[in-house]
Amino acid sequence: MNSRATEVRIRRMSAADLERVMEIAESLRDAPRWPVSAYWAALDPLNTPRRIALVAEEPETDAVAGFAVASLLAPQAELESIAVAAEWQRRGVGGRLLKAMVEKLLTEQVTEVILEVRASNRAALGFYQAQGFKETERRPRYYADPQEDAVLMGLRVGASPVPETGT
């Protein structure tokens, strides 16, 4: 397996990717536990709200290394999920997925990307901050099992690109 994110290809998620997407999500402690029907809905262009779903794949094997899903409520979009398989983490795949997602969202007249993350998820908070997201608010006791705050974050897009990082 290659160690550089530049060696992954970003493309739209397809139905053929769903089994691997579910495997990745289920293997990560902090990934959302969506039913497969939620991913099917993300692929449906007639679903409301409309979503953009992307995968990162290793070009030689077409193995899915990570994915991202965002819902469109232009001029705003919500990054609902971004996950990278453990063996691909810390190689820039998450940053590549986010950059590609922002590029797609810009074509949809999105000017702000929002998200929420558990306050205890330091890795995600650091990743989003490195990508230019700023904390906008906190929702006390938003999450259950365990109960904790949600950190809401936002990123203005269009004026400047998402910074490249080694994340």
MOBEL-V424759 format. One record per pair of residues at least 4 apart in sequence whose C-alpha atoms are under 7 Angstrom apart, sorted by the first residue. I is the first residue (numbers start at 1). J is the second residue. D is the distance in whole Angstrom. If there is no record, write none. Layout:
i->(I | I)
j->(J | J)
d->(D | D)
This chain:
i->(2 | 3 | 4 | 5 | 5 | 5 | 7 | 8 | 8 | 8 | 8 | 9 | 9 | 9 | 9 | 10 | 10 | 10 | 10 | 10 | 11 | 11 | 11 | 12 | 12 | 12 | 13 | 13 | 13 | 13 | 14 | 17 | 18 | 19 | 20 | 20 | 21 | 21 | 22 | 23 | 24 | 24 | 25 | 25 | 25 | 25 | 26 | 31 | 34 | 36 | 37 | 38 | 39 | 40 | 41 | 42 | 42 | 42 | 43 | 45 | 46 | 49 | 49 | 49 | 50 | 50 | 51 | 51 | 51 | 51 | 52 | 52 | 52 | 53 | 53 | 53 | 54 | 54 | 54 | 55 | 55 | 55 | 55 | 56 | 56 | 56 | 56 | 56 | 57 | 57 | 57 | 57 | 58 | 58 | 58 | 58 | 65 | 65 | 65 | 66 | 66 | 66 | 67 | 67 | 67 | 68 | 68 | 68 | 68 | 69 | 69 | 69 | 69 | 70 | 70 | 70 | 70 | 70 | 71 | 71 | 71 | 71 | 72 | 72 | 72 | 73 | 74 | 74 | 75 | 75 | 75 | 75 | 76 | 76 | 76 | 76 | 77 | 77 | 77 | 77 | 78 | 78 | 78 | 79 | 79 | 79 | 80 | 84 | 84 | 84 | 84 | 85 | 88 | 89 | 90 | 91 | 91 | 92 | 92 | 92 | 92 | 93 | 94 | 94 | 95 | 95 | 95 | 96 | 97 | 98 | 99 | 99 | 100 | 101 | 102 | 103 | 104 | 105 | 105 | 106 | 106 | 111 | 111 | 111 | 112 | 112 | 112 | 112 | 113 | 113 | 113 | 114 | 114 | 114 | 115 | 115 | 115 | 116 | 116 | 116 | 116 | 117 | 117 | 117 | 117 | 118 | 118 | 118 | 118 | 119 | 119 | 119 | 119 | 121 | 122 | 123 | 124 | 125 | 126 | 127 | 127 | 128 | 128 | 129 | 129 | 131 | 131 | 132 | 132 | 133 | 133 | 133 | 134 | 134 | 134 | 135 | 135 | 135 | 135 | 136 | 136 | 136 | 137 | 137 | 138 | 138 | 138 | 138 | 139 | 139 | 139 | 140 | 140 | 140 | 141 | 141 | 141 | 142 | 142 | 142 | 143 | 143 | 143 | 143 | 144 | 157)
j->(7 | 91 | 91 | 91 | 92 | 93 | 58 | 56 | 57 | 58 | 59 | 56 | 57 | 58 | 59 | 54 | 55 | 56 | 57 | 97 | 54 | 55 | 56 | 53 | 54 | 55 | 17 | 53 | 54 | 55 | 43 | 21 | 22 | 23 | 24 | 64 | 25 | 67 | 26 | 27 | 28 | 85 | 31 | 32 | 33 | 83 | 33 | 83 | 38 | 40 | 41 | 42 | 43 | 44 | 47 | 51 | 52 | 53 | 53 | 50 | 50 | 71 | 72 | 73 | 71 | 72 | 69 | 70 | 71 | 72 | 69 | 70 | 71 | 68 | 69 | 70 | 67 | 68 | 69 | 64 | 66 | 67 | 68 | 64 | 65 | 66 | 67 | 97 | 62 | 63 | 64 | 65 | 62 | 63 | 64 | 65 | 84 | 85 | 88 | 83 | 84 | 85 | 82 | 83 | 84 | 81 | 82 | 83 | 97 | 79 | 80 | 81 | 82 | 77 | 78 | 79 | 80 | 81 | 77 | 78 | 79 | 80 | 76 | 77 | 78 | 77 | 109 | 110 | 109 | 110 | 111 | 112 | 110 | 111 | 112 | 113 | 110 | 112 | 113 | 114 | 113 | 114 | 115 | 113 | 114 | 115 | 115 | 88 | 89 | 93 | 94 | 89 | 93 | 93 | 167 | 166 | 167 | 96 | 165 | 166 | 167 | 97 | 98 | 167 | 99 | 165 | 167 | 100 | 101 | 102 | 103 | 162 | 104 | 105 | 106 | 107 | 108 | 109 | 110 | 110 | 158 | 156 | 157 | 158 | 154 | 155 | 156 | 157 | 154 | 155 | 156 | 153 | 154 | 155 | 152 | 153 | 154 | 150 | 151 | 152 | 153 | 121 | 150 | 151 | 152 | 148 | 149 | 150 | 151 | 148 | 149 | 150 | 151 | 125 | 126 | 127 | 128 | 129 | 130 | 131 | 167 | 132 | 133 | 133 | 134 | 162 | 163 | 155 | 162 | 153 | 154 | 155 | 153 | 154 | 155 | 151 | 152 | 153 | 154 | 152 | 153 | 154 | 151 | 152 | 149 | 150 | 151 | 152 | 149 | 150 | 151 | 148 | 149 | 150 | 147 | 148 | 149 | 148 | 149 | 150 | 147 | 148 | 149 | 150 | 148 | 161)
d->(7 | 6 | 6 | 5 | 5 | 5 | 7 | 6 | 5 | 5 | 6 | 5 | 5 | 6 | 6 | 7 | 6 | 4 | 6 | 7 | 6 | 6 | 7 | 6 | 4 | 6 | 6 | 5 | 5 | 5 | 7 | 6 | 6 | 6 | 6 | 7 | 6 | 7 | 6 | 6 | 7 | 5 | 5 | 7 | 7 | 7 | 7 | 7 | 6 | 6 | 6 | 6 | 6 | 7 | 6 | 5 | 7 | 6 | 7 | 6 | 7 | 6 | 6 | 7 | 6 | 6 | 7 | 5 | 4 | 6 | 6 | 5 | 6 | 6 | 4 | 7 | 6 | 5 | 6 | 6 | 6 | 4 | 6 | 6 | 5 | 5 | 6 | 7 | 5 | 5 | 4 | 5 | 5 | 5 | 7 | 7 | 6 | 5 | 6 | 5 | 4 | 6 | 6 | 6 | 7 | 5 | 4 | 6 | 7 | 6 | 6 | 5 | 6 | 6 | 5 | 4 | 5 | 7 | 5 | 5 | 7 | 7 | 7 | 5 | 7 | 5 | 6 | 5 | 6 | 4 | 5 | 7 | 5 | 6 | 5 | 6 | 6 | 6 | 5 | 6 | 6 | 5 | 6 | 7 | 6 | 5 | 7 | 6 | 6 | 7 | 6 | 6 | 7 | 7 | 5 | 7 | 6 | 6 | 7 | 5 | 4 | 6 | 6 | 7 | 6 | 7 | 6 | 6 | 6 | 6 | 6 | 6 | 6 | 6 | 6 | 7 | 7 | 7 | 5 | 5 | 7 | 6 | 5 | 6 | 7 | 6 | 4 | 6 | 6 | 5 | 7 | 6 | 4 | 6 | 6 | 5 | 7 | 6 | 5 | 4 | 6 | 7 | 5 | 5 | 7 | 7 | 6 | 5 | 6 | 7 | 6 | 6 | 6 | 6 | 6 | 6 | 6 | 6 | 6 | 6 | 7 | 6 | 5 | 5 | 6 | 6 | 6 | 6 | 7 | 6 | 5 | 5 | 5 | 5 | 7 | 7 | 6 | 4 | 7 | 6 | 5 | 6 | 6 | 5 | 7 | 6 | 5 | 6 | 5 | 5 | 7 | 7 | 4 | 7 | 6 | 5 | 5 | 6 | 5 | 6 | 5 | 5 | 6 | 7 | 7 | 7)
